[in-house]
Amino acid sequence: MGIPRFAVAAALVVAAMAVPAAAPPLHPVPAGMIGMGHEGYEITGVPDARRGADGIPVITIHRGDRLSFQNDSRWVHIIGPGKHGLLKDPGHAAMAPLKMLEENDVYTTPPWTTAGTFLLTCTVHPEMNAKVVVLP
C-alpha cells in the first residue's frame, strides 16, 4: 500500500514552513532601495517616499529615473502594474508585465519615461500596493 497523497502534501507544507526559519540571514536593504517585506513595501531610506493617507507607499521620482527593489523577506513576490493583486496593462509605465523576486533578489526597473501616477501590486500579496508618481 502506498503513502496517501494527502500525507505527502501535508509533509511538504510543513517542510516549506520550517525551511525558511533555518535559512541564513537576509541581506539588509541599502538606503534608496525599496524593501519588500512580507505583505508590504518598505520605503524607509527612500528619497521622496512617504505613506499616503491610506497607508499605501507613494514614491515620487522624475522622468528618466529608475526604481530598485530588494526582496528582504523569505516569501516570493511577483510585482507588476495594477492594484490589489490584479495586474493590468502597464501602459507607459516602466514595469514589465510582472517580475518575480525570491529572497534577497534585487530588481531595477527600466527608466520611467512617462509622467503620471502608476500603481504597483504583488500578485501573491494583494494587500501589497504602492503608487509611483513620475514628475516631468
C-alpha positions in Angstrom: 0.0 0.0 0.0 1.4 3.4 -1.0 1.6 6.6 1.0 -1.6 8.6 0.7 -1.1 11.8 -1.4 -2.6 13.9 1.4 0.2 12.7 3.7 2.9 13.7 1.2 1.2 17.1 0.6 1.0 17.8 4.3 4.6 16.9 4.8 5.7 19.2 2.0 3.6 22.1 3.5 5.2 21.6 6.9 8.7 21.4 5.4 8.0 24.6 3.4 7.1 26.4 6.6 10.2 25.1 8.5 12.9 25.6 5.9 12.7 29.5 5.8 13.3 29.6 9.6 16.5 27.6 9.2 17.8 29.7 6.3 20.8 32.1 6.5 20.1 35.8 7.4 18.6 38.1 4.8 20.6 40.9 3.3 19.8 44.4 4.7 18.1 46.7 2.3 20.5 49.5 1.2 19.4 53.1 1.5 17.5 54.3 -1.5 16.2 50.8 -2.4 12.6 49.7 -1.8 12.4 46.8 0.5 9.8 44.0 0.1 8.9 42.6 3.4 6.2 40.1 3.9 3.0 41.8 2.7 4.3 45.3 2.3 6.8 47.6 0.7 9.4 49.2 3.0 10.3 52.8 2.0 12.5 53.8 4.9 15.6 55.5 3.4 14.0 56.0 0.0 14.2 59.7 -1.0 10.9 61.3 -1.8 8.9 58.4 -0.5 6.1 58.6 2.1 3.0 56.8 3.2 -0.3 58.2 1.8 -3.3 58.8 3.9 -4.5 55.3 3.0 -1.2 53.8 4.2 0.0 52.9 0.7 3.6 54.0 -0.1 3.9 56.9 -2.5 7.2 57.1 -4.3 7.9 60.3 -6.2 10.6 60.2 -9.0 11.4 62.2 -12.1 11.0 61.1 -15.7 14.1 59.0 -16.6 14.6 57.7 -13.0 14.7 54.0 -12.1 13.4 52.2 -9.1 15.2 49.4 -7.3 13.5 46.7 -5.2 15.0 44.1 -2.9 13.0 41.2 -1.5 14.1 41.2 2.1 11.6 38.6 3.2 11.6 34.8 2.9 8.5 34.9 0.7 8.3 35.2 -3.1 6.9 38.4 -4.5 5.5 38.8 -8.0 5.2 42.5 -8.7 3.8 44.4 -11.6 1.4 47.2 -12.6 -2.0 47.0 -11.0 -3.7 47.0 -7.6 -5.0 44.6 -5.0 -3.1 41.7 -6.5 -4.6 42.1 -10.0 -2.2 43.0 -12.8 -3.2 45.3 -15.6 -1.6 46.5 -18.9 1.4 48.6 -17.9 0.6 51.2 -20.5 3.6 53.6 -20.4 4.9 52.5 -17.0 8.5 51.2 -16.8 7.4 47.9 -15.1 7.3 44.8 -17.3 4.1 43.0 -17.1 5.5 41.3 -13.9 8.7 40.5 -12.1 9.2 37.6 -9.7 11.7 38.2 -6.8 12.8 35.5 -4.4 14.5 36.2 -1.1 17.4 38.7 -1.4 16.7 39.2 -5.2 17.2 42.7 -6.5 15.3 44.3 -9.4 15.9 47.7 -11.0 13.2 48.9 -13.4 14.0 50.4 -16.7 13.8 54.3 -16.8 10.3 55.6 -16.2 9.7 57.7 -19.3 6.1 58.9 -19.0 4.9 61.4 -16.3 1.9 60.3 -14.3 0.8 58.2 -11.4 1.2 54.4 -11.7 0.1 51.7 -9.3 2.2 48.6 -8.4 1.0 45.4 -6.7 2.1 42.0 -5.7 0.1 39.1 -7.1 1.0 36.9 -4.2 0.1 39.5 -1.5 -2.9 41.6 -2.8 -2.6 44.0 0.2 0.9 44.9 -1.1 0.4 48.0 -3.2 2.4 51.2 -4.0 1.9 54.4 -6.1 4.7 55.7 -8.2 4.4 59.4 -9.1 6.6 60.3 -12.1 7.2 64.0 -12.4 8.2 65.6 -15.8 
